[in-house]
Amino acid sequence: MAVPASVKKKVQNLRREIRYHNHRYHVLDDPEVPDAEYDRLMRDLQDLEKAHPSLITPDSPTQRVGAQPVSAFGTVEHKLPMLSLDNAFTEDELNDFHRRVIDRLDIAVDSQIEYAAEPKLDGAAVSLLYEKGQLVRGATRGDGTKGEDITHNVRTIPAVPLSLMGKGFPRVLEIRGEVFMPLAGFERFNTEALAKGDKALVNPRNAAAGSLRQLDPRLTAARPLDMYVYSVGIVDGGKLPDRHSEILSVLEDWGMKVCPERRVVTGIDGCLEYYRRIGEKRSALGYDIDGVVYKVDRLDYQRDLGFVSRAPRWAIAHKFPAQEELTTVRDVEFQVGRTGAVTPVARLEPVFVGGVTVSNATLHNMDELNRKDVRIGDTVVIRRAGDVIPEVVRVIKERRPKRTRKVKAPAHCPVCGSDVVRIEGEAVARCSGGLFCAAQRAEALKHFVSRRALDVDGLGSKLIEQLVALERVKNPADLYTLTREELISLERMGEKSADNLLASIERSKQTTLARFLFGLGIREVGEATAASLATYFGKLSPIMEASEEELQAVPDVGPVVATRIRSFFDEAHNREIIQALLDSGFSWEETEPAAISTNGPLTGKVFVLTGTLEGITRDEAKDRIQALGGKVTGSVSKKTDYVVYGEKAGSKLAKAQKLDIATLDQNEFEKFLSDQ
Ligand code: D41
């Protein structure tokens, strides 16, 4: 039965529109319409194709996942071999490369060679063959001359166009690039896999390579893969620009995704600067890279340089230091952090990893330690990525010696001897010493004197650390016993600053109960909770005596927070310090216990504020929301009801839009409040 021309037209239009949005979303990372709109277009197309199957073409956006798994991979011969890359691990090796380029080209030694520089993605190299703009074949690199036919799988990768956009592309065009799994997708996939009881992917690189080697394309389609292209292979029936950087630009025009970090740099200095910059940015890129690649930008130079064995003389990979290495565990000790978190730390046989010598690595917490089954004497994989704290990744069980020692969790804080407690459902064990524990002192003090707590002007971090190191100040109460003479005798402390500091210490005693409570640094008791407690009870002593049940009656206080408050006031040291503070002359206005309205018009509603609001500070906006019973949190999640945004709003606003959360600009917000 003939298909009406109007239907054909409609199908064509839908495909064009879907391709356009696909490109905006997956290649440009700049979606124009909400997902729901895209889904609608896709459904319309599917419906029409279902009603008129004769209209289905292989490049239709509905045809990314072919119905049938393949039974085996075919072999693909790379008519132009997919070359490999030489590596440079040091600056010297990079200099050697540059000198060889200049020597071979027989140009002046100080010639300013332009290099196209790009990150070296840690994924899987693939070749995509386009004929008349249609994707006809995808292949793995294999050994460089023969790879596997993975057409059915590359078709499922959203960043791979099924047909090229625009015009002017050669009749035959082979495009090469790297398929990779972005870190966010990798994490998400693993979380979901583990929840379903499936096996987790080992790392993003294996994940990318493994995903491409699935017989069933539906499995590949379920993996969050992405692709950046970095060169061309066979080109027939058309011409490309004569610089690498410009070739990438035309590929981009034709709808391919190229790495946004790519740059053209000049000479060895430009290369080194680029290497340093990408190194700094590495952890924020969102995908794994293991170095950068420099390619002589001019193609005539590339041709003159040629290649040796399987690698071009015009390109080199400048590798970052390995991020994972093997070493042995000498001991496991427990460290107490700022918040009292007691963390197992492996003492290691020193090893060079991630560019530095590492002799300690975190084991995060006891659950992690037990899960990884790390024992003293074990050989372990250590990972140090960027500035991240080195961690023990896993044990090489095959190398476990006959006699290893298991690690036991400590019952008492190694620093102050207080009980170590672990709240149910939490991974971290904590020292209950609070303000008494030396490990927590400096941080607790900094918090106590901070602007939003007791607001002691002129008492900076350095000074606090000095006083703690001298053991002159062990807890907030000690601050109120400091004398003028003592202060003057400190490093970098003049008479004037000492007097000013004493005055502000004195001033801080006149405060509010909310500030005082917040300043104590009870875990989970932030400003809002402290304010709630203060309003609800009106006085300090009933809070100190309240049962967990009574505490839970306070808005904002759930079972976890109630437990925290109770165990804080149960600790004798904390009560002593509070008494000492009161004795030193702290005072605030006591109020009658007041039940906070738990049924304001905004009760149960969660707000996030982002960007700069005009004529109203964040705090004021927060107060107004809270006064109506609403809650203000810092990050956007599915639980957020409204995002209020001002000038220069960034990722929070974007996230709200992505999650379809109501957003209010300043005018809408004002109106919203007055409507309540
Ligand atoms: O990002 C990469 N992994 C990458 C790999 C890149 N950015 N550029 C590359 N360029 C080449 C040449 C110079 C041979 C065209 C490569 C690779 N090759 C490559 N990938 C796997 C083997 C070789």
Boltz pocket constraint, residues with backbone or C-beta under 6 A from the ligand:
constraints:
  - pocket:
      binder: B
      contacts: [[A, 82], [A, 83], [A, 84], [A, 85], [A, 118], [A, 119], [A, 120], [A, 121], [A, 122], [A, 123], [A, 125], [A, 141], [A, 178], [A, 230], [A, 231], [A, 293], [A, 295], [A, 312], [A, 315]]
      max_distance: 6.0
